[in-house]
């Protein structure tokens, strides 16, 4: 029972973490492209 509650608590956090990582990687990619253009 406790394990199910733990999973239910962690799943939304996991989805948020994945969303943050994907948006951050896109941001880094744009930054990298800008840096290449400047150089």
Biopython code that builds the backbone (N, CA, C, O; Angstrom):
import numpy as np
from Bio.PDB.StructureBuilder import StructureBuilder

atoms = [
    (1, "UNK", "N", (0.833, -1.203, 0.000)),
    (1, "UNK", "CA", (0.000, 0.000, 0.000)),
    (1, "UNK", "C", (0.869, 1.254, 0.000)),
    (1, "UNK", "O", (0.628, 2.202, -0.748)),
    (2, "UNK", "N", (1.877, 1.232, 0.853)),
    (2, "UNK", "CA", (2.770, 2.392, 0.948)),
    (2, "UNK", "C", (3.523, 2.597, -0.367)),
    (2, "UNK", "O", (3.760, 3.726, -0.795)),
    (3, "UNK", "N", (3.897, 1.471, -1.001)),
    (3, "UNK", "CA", (4.642, 1.545, -2.260)),
    (3, "UNK", "C", (3.798, 2.219, -3.344)),
    (3, "UNK", "O", (4.316, 3.019, -4.123)),
    (4, "UNK", "N", (2.509, 1.900, -3.398)),
    (4, "UNK", "CA", (1.621, 2.512, -4.398)),
    (4, "UNK", "C", (1.539, 4.020, -4.184)),
    (4, "UNK", "O", (1.584, 4.788, -5.145)),
    (5, "UNK", "N", (1.418, 4.444, -2.930)),
    (5, "UNK", "CA", (1.365, 5.879, -2.633)),
    (5, "UNK", "C", (2.658, 6.557, -3.056)),
    (5, "UNK", "O", (2.645, 7.657, -3.609)),
    (6, "UNK", "N", (3.772, 5.890, -2.791)),
    (6, "UNK", "CA", (5.077, 6.427, -3.152)),
    (6, "UNK", "C", (5.166, 6.628, -4.662)),
    (6, "UNK", "O", (5.624, 7.668, -5.134)),
    (7, "UNK", "N", (4.722, 5.614, -5.417)),
    (7, "UNK", "CA", (4.748, 5.689, -6.883)),
    (7, "UNK", "C", (3.857, 6.827, -7.367)),
    (7, "UNK", "O", (4.239, 7.573, -8.269)),
    (8, "UNK", "N", (2.671, 6.965, -6.773)),
    (8, "UNK", "CA", (1.749, 8.032, -7.167)),
    (8, "UNK", "C", (2.336, 9.403, -6.894)),
    (8, "UNK", "O", (2.084, 10.350, -7.640)),
    (9, "UNK", "N", (3.118, 9.517, -5.832)),
    (9, "UNK", "CA", (3.755, 10.808, -5.511)),
    (9, "UNK", "C", (4.910, 11.105, -6.465)),
    (9, "UNK", "O", (5.123, 12.252, -6.858)),
    (10, "UNK", "N", (5.648, 10.068, -6.830)),
    (10, "UNK", "CA", (6.856, 10.262, -7.629)),
    (10, "UNK", "C", (6.560, 10.494, -9.113)),
    (10, "UNK", "O", (7.257, 11.270, -9.767)),
    (11, "UNK", "N", (5.537, 9.832, -9.646)),
    (11, "UNK", "CA", (5.245, 9.938, -11.082)),
    (11, "UNK", "C", (5.069, 11.375, -11.579)),
    (11, "UNK", "O", (5.691, 11.731, -12.580)),
    (12, "UNK", "N", (4.258, 12.218, -10.936)),
    (12, "UNK", "CA", (4.123, 13.599, -11.412)),
    (12, "UNK", "C", (5.454, 14.351, -11.365)),
    (12, "UNK", "O", (5.765, 15.121, -12.273)),
    (13, "UNK", "N", (6.231, 14.130, -10.319)),
    (13, "UNK", "CA", (7.541, 14.780, -10.198)),
    (13, "UNK", "C", (8.449, 14.350, -11.339)),
    (13, "UNK", "O", (9.195, 15.157, -11.894)),
    (14, "UNK", "N", (8.374, 13.054, -11.686)),
    (14, "UNK", "CA", (9.187, 12.512, -12.768)),
    (14, "UNK", "C", (8.827, 13.180, -14.081)),
    (14, "UNK", "O", (9.707, 13.527, -14.869)),
    (15, "UNK", "N", (7.508, 13.364, -14.321)),
    (15, "UNK", "CA", (7.062, 14.007, -15.564)),
    (15, "UNK", "C", (7.526, 15.456, -15.611)),
    (15, "UNK", "O", (7.951, 15.943, -16.658)),
    (16, "UNK", "N", (7.444, 16.141, -14.479)),
    (16, "UNK", "CA", (7.905, 17.531, -14.406)),
    (16, "UNK", "C", (9.410, 17.600, -14.682)),
    (16, "UNK", "O", (9.879, 18.476, -15.409)),
    (17, "UNK", "N", (10.145, 16.675, -14.097)),
    (17, "UNK", "CA", (11.598, 16.649, -14.297)),
    (17, "UNK", "C", (11.940, 16.433, -15.773)),
    (17, "UNK", "O", (12.828, 17.093, -16.311)),
    (18, "UNK", "N", (11.238, 15.513, -16.419)),
    (18, "UNK", "CA", (11.485, 15.241, -17.841)),
    (18, "UNK", "C", (11.178, 16.480, -18.675)),
    (18, "UNK", "O", (11.931, 16.817, -19.588)),
    (19, "UNK", "N", (10.066, 17.164, -18.363)),
    (19, "UNK", "CA", (9.695, 18.376, -19.098)),
    (19, "UNK", "C", (10.766, 19.454, -18.927)),
    (19, "UNK", "O", (11.152, 20.116, -19.890)),
    (20, "UNK", "N", (11.238, 19.623, -17.694)),
    (20, "UNK", "CA", (12.275, 20.619, -17.427)),
    (20, "UNK", "C", (13.560, 20.301, -18.180)),
    (20, "UNK", "O", (14.180, 21.187, -18.768)),
    (21, "UNK", "N", (13.953, 19.037, -18.159)),
    (21, "UNK", "CA", (15.186, 18.633, -18.831)),
    (21, "UNK", "C", (15.087, 18.854, -20.336)),
    (21, "UNK", "O", (16.038, 19.322, -20.962)),
    (22, "UNK", "N", (13.926, 18.514, -20.922)),
    (22, "UNK", "CA", (13.779, 18.680, -22.376)),
    (22, "UNK", "C", (13.797, 20.158, -22.764)),
    (22, "UNK", "O", (14.421, 20.535, -23.756)),
    (23, "UNK", "N", (13.107, 20.997, -21.974)),
    (23, "UNK", "CA", (13.104, 22.424, -22.301)),
    (23, "UNK", "C", (14.488, 23.031, -22.092)),
    (23, "UNK", "O", (14.908, 23.900, -22.856)),
    (24, "UNK", "N", (15.197, 22.574, -21.058)),
    (24, "UNK", "CA", (16.537, 23.070, -20.785)),
    (24, "UNK", "C", (17.508, 22.665, -21.893)),
    (24, "UNK", "O", (18.374, 23.448, -22.283)),
    (25, "UNK", "N", (17.359, 21.433, -22.399)),
    (25, "UNK", "CA", (18.238, 20.980, -23.479)),
    (25, "UNK", "C", (17.974, 21.767, -24.754)),
    (25, "UNK", "O", (18.903, 22.074, -25.501)),
    (26, "UNK", "N", (16.689, 22.099, -25.009)),
    (26, "UNK", "CA", (16.370, 22.936, -26.174)),
    (26, "UNK", "C", (17.014, 24.307, -26.025)),
    (26, "UNK", "O", (17.558, 24.855, -26.984)),
    (27, "UNK", "N", (16.947, 24.859, -24.811)),
    (27, "UNK", "CA", (17.559, 26.164, -24.534)),
    (27, "UNK", "C", (19.066, 26.110, -24.768)),
    (27, "UNK", "O", (19.639, 27.015, -25.374)),
    (28, "UNK", "N", (19.705, 25.041, -24.282)),
    (28, "UNK", "CA", (21.146, 24.884, -24.480)),
    (28, "UNK", "C", (21.493, 24.764, -25.952)),
    (28, "UNK", "O", (22.506, 25.297, -26.403)),
    (29, "UNK", "N", (20.649, 24.061, -26.702)),
    (29, "UNK", "CA", (20.888, 23.905, -28.130)),
    (29, "UNK", "C", (20.827, 25.254, -28.845)),
    (29, "UNK", "O", (21.661, 25.550, -29.700)),
    (30, "UNK", "N", (19.828, 26.072, -28.484)),
    (30, "UNK", "CA", (19.720, 27.408, -29.081)),
    (30, "UNK", "C", (20.938, 28.255, -28.725)),
    (30, "UNK", "O", (21.477, 28.972, -29.567)),
    (31, "UNK", "N", (21.362, 28.163, -27.469)),
    (31, "UNK", "CA", (22.520, 28.921, -27.006)),
    (31, "UNK", "C", (23.770, 28.506, -27.788)),
    (31, "UNK", "O", (24.576, 29.344, -28.190)),
    (32, "UNK", "N", (23.908, 27.196, -27.991)),
    (32, "UNK", "CA", (25.048, 26.664, -28.737)),
    (32, "UNK", "C", (25.038, 27.182, -30.171)),
    (32, "UNK", "O", (26.075, 27.589, -30.695)),
    (33, "UNK", "N", (23.860, 27.166, -30.808)),
    (33, "UNK", "CA", (23.744, 27.655, -32.183)),
    (33, "UNK", "C", (24.090, 29.135, -32.258)),
    (33, "UNK", "O", (24.776, 29.567, -33.184)),
    (34, "UNK", "N", (23.616, 29.918, -31.282)),
    (34, "UNK", "CA", (23.931, 31.347, -31.246)),
    (34, "UNK", "C", (25.428, 31.569, -31.100)),
    (34, "UNK", "O", (26.005, 32.433, -31.760)),
    (35, "UNK", "N", (26.055, 30.780, -30.228)),
    (35, "UNK", "CA", (27.488, 30.900, -30.007)),
    (35, "UNK", "C", (28.262, 30.593, -31.289)),
    (35, "UNK", "O", (29.230, 31.277, -31.619)),
    (36, "UNK", "N", (27.828, 29.566, -31.998)),
    (36, "UNK", "CA", (28.480, 29.197, -33.262)),
    (36, "UNK", "C", (28.340, 30.329, -34.278)),
    (36, "UNK", "O", (29.286, 30.642, -35.000)),
    (37, "UNK", "N", (27.150, 30.943, -34.330)),
    (37, "UNK", "CA", (26.932, 32.043, -35.263)),
    (37, "UNK", "C", (27.804, 33.257, -34.925)),
    (37, "UNK", "O", (28.318, 33.933, -35.816)),
    (38, "UNK", "N", (27.958, 33.518, -33.633)),
    (38, "UNK", "CA", (28.781, 34.653, -33.196)),
    (38, "UNK", "C", (30.249, 34.401, -33.556)),
    (38, "UNK", "O", (30.937, 35.300, -34.039)),
    (39, "UNK", "N", (30.720, 33.181, -33.318)),
    (39, "UNK", "CA", (32.102, 32.830, -33.654)),
    (39, "UNK", "C", (32.201, 32.649, -35.156)),
    (39, "UNK", "O", (33.277, 32.349, -35.673)),
]
sb = StructureBuilder()
sb.init_structure("model")
sb.init_model(0)
sb.init_chain("A")
sb.init_seg("    ")
for serial, (resi, resn, name, xyz) in enumerate(atoms, 1):
    if name == "N":
        sb.init_residue(resn, " ", resi, " ")
    sb.init_atom(name, np.array(xyz, "f"), 0.0, 1.0, " ", f" {name:<3s}", serial, name[0])
structure = sb.get_structure()
